Amino acid sequence: GFITEYQVSYTKSGGNEQLYKVQDTTSTELTSLEPDTEYTIRVRAKLVNFGEYSTPITIHTEIVPSAPIEVFADNITTTSVTVSWQPPHDVNGIIRNYQVSYTPHGESECIHDMAGDITSTELT
């Protein structure tokens, strides 16, 4: 027979089991997980009925920092601005990079990534 779907089970440490159906692929992205949380994940396949679950794996989601502080704009011209900020109060580890986004009027969002040791950028 052919596998008709997979079922991914994930459980937050001390929480309730969540089930996610996956069809036509052998990978999926689990979203809306909580930061700094341990999850147990297992998968099973379905032909007509579901088979046994895989051996469980345990993952620990990353810790996220709080928002940067003291964000301000300086050197404003007709075509550019310098945006500066200070690291967040709650860094929760090493900041790998900062992301600055802006949306020019009537255009798509622009995103700039900077290394974690950079705390200002010129947007043009």
Secondary structure, DSSP 8 states (H G I E B T S, - for coil): ----EEEEEEEETTS-EEEEEE-S-S-----S--TT-EEEEEEEEESSSB------EEEE--------EEEEEES--SS-EEEEEE--S---S---EEEEEE--TTS--EEEEEETT--EEEE-
